[in-house]
Amino acid sequence: MSGMYPVIVVVVLVVMFLSSAIRILNEYERGVIFRLGRVIATKGPGLIILIPVVDKMVKIDMRTITMDVPPQDVITRDNVSIKVNAVVYFRVMDANAAVIDVENYLYATSQLSQTTLRSVCGQMELDEILSEREKINLRLQEILDRSTEPWGIKVSHVEVKQIDLPEEMKRAIAKQAEAERERRAKVINAEGEFQAAQKLIEAAALMETQPMSLQLRYLQTLNQIASENNSTTIFPIPIDLFKPFMKLAEKT
């Protein structure tokens, strides 16, 4: 039995060596290898063999990361206080830079996203923020992508999710929208009246050149009146019927 102890010790040491020396990285992972404090390589995916005690590996996820930007208090250029939140999509393109050039790239990107969101929205008026979200998204993406490039990060997309307004501002916007709808309704009604008046003028001009058309219109009107169930019917008499008598009276 005493001869078994050295074998057991050797087996335990081998197992400990392998467990500390062998690493397996997935397809979407990379490992930055430090040897005595110096970066020697970026490896992965697959099987990675390290020298115990001497080597240290920092694992980096290379997939696209979705990061929520918490609601930020923003005062717009026209002095309106609002809350704005967003979502940022980014990924690590250079694992070496993400480890060496920034202490914690996730925390750094989150803080940069918050300050940039406040800065961009604070330079715009409320109407611009509400109506030009795509412009804000592109501006945020451009700034974040440029700022995180030294960290080996690529910001692919930024989207403003929600804009919270004060209650009094919501009521003011609702009143403004209602006033705008009433204005449009009045404009449409006025345009209709104008077009109807134009058609009447054109019809009057046509009847003036063709007197018989006036008589035909008169007979058509009589036919419409007769077809209705009216207890009392009033027949308008064209003034043209009295013109001969009026001319005769003028001669006498």
C-alpha positions in Angstrom: 0.0 0.0 0.0 2.9 2.3 0.8 3.9 2.1 -2.9 0.6 3.4 -4.1 0.9 6.8 -2.4 3.5 8.2 -4.8 1.4 7.1 -7.8 -1.7 8.8 -6.3 0.3 12.0 -5.7 1.6 12.0 -9.2 -1.9 11.5 -10.6 -3.3 14.3 -8.5 -0.5 16.6 -9.6 -1.1 15.7 -13.3 -4.8 16.4 -12.9 -4.2 19.7 -11.2 -1.7 20.6 -13.9 -4.1 19.8 -16.8 -7.0 21.6 -15.1 -4.9 24.8 -14.8 -3.1 24.5 -18.1 -5.9 23.5 -20.5 -8.7 26.0 -21.5 -11.4 25.5 -24.2 -12.8 28.5 -25.9 -16.1 28.6 -27.8 -16.3 29.8 -31.4 -17.4 33.3 -30.3 -14.7 33.6 -27.6 -11.1 34.8 -27.7 -8.5 34.6 -25.0 -5.8 37.3 -24.4 -2.8 35.5 -23.0 -0.5 37.2 -20.4 2.9 35.7 -19.6 4.5 37.2 -16.5 2.4 40.3 -17.1 3.1 40.8 -20.8 0.7 40.0 -23.6 2.1 37.3 -25.8 -0.9 36.4 -28.0 -4.7 36.4 -28.6 -5.9 32.9 -29.1 -9.0 31.0 -29.8 -11.4 29.4 -30.4 -10.6 25.8 -29.5 -8.1 24.2 -27.2 -5.6 26.6 -25.4 -2.7 25.3 -23.3 -1.3 27.6 -20.7 1.8 27.3 -18.5 0.5 27.2 -14.9 1.4 30.1 -12.6 3.3 31.7 -15.5 0.4 32.3 -17.9 -2.9 34.1 -17.3 -5.8 34.3 -19.8 -8.5 36.9 -20.0 -11.6 35.7 -21.9 -13.5 38.1 -24.2 -16.9 37.5 -25.8 -16.9 38.6 -29.4 -20.7 38.5 -30.0 -22.9 41.5 -30.4 -23.8 42.9 -27.0 -27.2 44.6 -26.3 -26.8 47.3 -23.6 -29.7 49.3 -22.1 -29.0 52.9 -21.4 -31.0 53.8 -18.3 -33.3 56.9 -18.4 -31.4 60.1 -18.4 -32.6 63.5 -17.1 -32.2 65.9 -20.0 -32.9 69.6 -20.3 -33.5 70.4 -23.9 -32.3 73.6 -25.7 -35.7 75.2 -25.2 -35.5 74.4 -21.4 -37.9 71.4 -21.2 -37.0 68.7 -18.7 -37.5 65.2 -20.1 -36.3 61.6 -19.5 -34.7 59.7 -22.4 -33.5 56.1 -22.5 -31.9 54.1 -25.3 -30.3 50.8 -26.3 -26.8 50.3 -27.8 -25.7 47.4 -29.9 -21.9 46.9 -30.1 -19.3 44.1 -30.3 -15.6 43.7 -29.6 -13.5 43.7 -32.8 -10.1 43.7 -31.1 -9.9 41.6 -28.0 -6.3 42.8 -27.3 -7.3 46.4 -27.2 -10.5 45.7 -25.2 -8.3 44.3 -22.4 -5.2 46.5 -22.5 -6.6 50.0 -23.5 -9.5 50.2 -21.1 -10.0 48.8 -17.6 -13.6 47.6 -18.1 -14.9 48.0 -21.6 -18.5 47.2 -20.7 -18.7 49.8 -17.9 -16.8 52.3 -20.0 -19.2 51.9 -22.9 -22.2 52.2 -20.6 -21.0 55.4 -19.0 -20.0 56.9 -22.4 -23.5 56.1 -23.8 -25.2 57.8 -20.9 -23.2 61.0 -21.1 -23.5 61.1 -24.9 -27.3 60.6 -24.8 -27.6 63.6 -22.4 -25.3 65.8 -24.5 -26.9 65.1 -27.9 -30.5 65.5 -26.6 -29.5 68.6 -24.6 -28.4 70.3 -27.8 -31.8 69.9 -29.5 -35.2 71.4 -29.0 -38.2 69.2 -27.9 -39.9 69.2 -31.2 -36.7 68.0 -32.9 -36.3 65.2 -30.4 -39.9 64.0 -30.9 -39.9 64.3 -34.7 -36.3 63.4 -35.7 -35.4 60.2 -33.7 -33.5 58.8 -36.7 -31.3 61.8 -36.7 -30.6 61.4 -33.0 -29.9 57.6 -33.5 -27.4 58.3 -36.2 -25.7 61.1 -34.3 -25.3 58.9 -31.1 -24.0 56.0 -33.2 -21.4 58.2 -34.9 -20.1 59.6 -31.6 -20.0 56.3 -29.7 -18.4 54.5 -32.6 -15.7 57.1 -32.9 -15.1 57.3 -29.1 -14.9 53.5 -28.6 -12.8 52.7 -31.6 -9.5 52.9 -29.6 -10.9 50.3 -27.2 -11.4 47.8 -30.1 -15.2 48.2 -30.0 -17.6 48.7 -32.9 -20.9 50.4 -32.2 -23.3 49.1 -34.9 -26.5 50.7 -33.9 -28.1 53.0 -31.3 -31.9 53.4 -30.8 -33.7 55.8 -28.6 -36.4 53.7 -26.9 -38.6 56.1 -24.9 -39.0 59.8 -24.3 -40.9 60.7 -21.1 -42.5 64.2 -20.9 -43.9 66.1 -17.9 -47.7 65.9 -17.6 -48.2 69.6 -18.3 -46.2 69.2 -21.5 -48.3 66.2 -22.6 -51.4 68.3 -22.1 -49.9 71.2 -24.1 -49.0 68.9 -27.0 -52.5 67.3 -27.0 -54.0 70.8 -27.2 -51.7 71.7 -30.0 -52.5 68.6 -31.9 -56.3 69.2 -31.5 -55.8 72.8 -32.7 -53.9 71.6 -35.7 -56.7 69.1 -36.6 -59.3 71.9 -36.3 -57.2 74.1 -38.5 -56.9 71.5 -41.2 -60.6 70.8 -41.1 -61.3 74.5 -41.6 -58.8 74.8 -44.4 -60.4 71.8 -46.2 -63.9 73.2 -45.7 -62.8 76.6 -47.1 -61.1 74.9 -50.1 -64.4 73.1 -50.8 -66.4 76.3 -50.6 -63.9 78.0 -52.9 -64.1 75.2 -55.5 -67.9 75.2 -55.3 -68.0 78.9 -55.9 -65.7 78.6 -58.9 -68.0 75.9 -60.4 -71.0 78.2 -59.9 -69.2 81.1 -61.6 -68.3 78.8 -64.5 -71.9 77.6 -64.7 -73.3 81.1 -64.6 -70.9 82.2 -67.4 -72.0 79.2 -69.5 -75.7 80.0 -69.0 -75.1 83.6 -70.0 -73.7 82.5 -73.4 -76.4 79.9 -73.8 -79.8 81.2 -72.6 -81.6 77.9 -73.4 -79.5 76.2 -70.8 -81.1 78.3 -68.2 -84.6 77.2 -69.4 -83.5 73.6 -69.4 -82.2 74.0 -65.8 -85.5 75.5 -64.8 -87.5 72.6 -66.2 -85.1 70.1 -64.5 -85.7 71.9 -61.2 -89.4 71.8 -61.6 -89.2 68.0 -62.3 -87.2 67.5 -59.1 -89.7 69.5 -57.1 -92.7 67.6 -58.5 -91.1 64.2 -57.7 -90.9 65.1 -53.9 -93.9 64.6 -51.6 -94.5 68.2 -50.8 -97.9 69.6 -49.7 -97.0 73.0 -51.0 -95.1 73.6 -54.2 -93.7 76.9 -55.3 -92.9 77.4 -59.0 -90.3 80.0 -59.7 -91.1 82.0 -62.8 -88.1 83.1 -64.9 -87.8 86.8 -65.3 -87.2 86.3 -69.1 -91.0 85.7 -69.4 -91.6 89.3 -68.4 -89.0 90.9 -70.6 -91.4 91.5 -73.6 -93.9 93.2 -71.3 -91.2 95.3 -69.7 -89.9 96.5 -73.1 -93.5 97.3 -74.2 -94.0 99.3 -71.1 -90.8 101.2 -71.7 -91.9 102.2 -75.3 -95.3 103.5 -74.1 
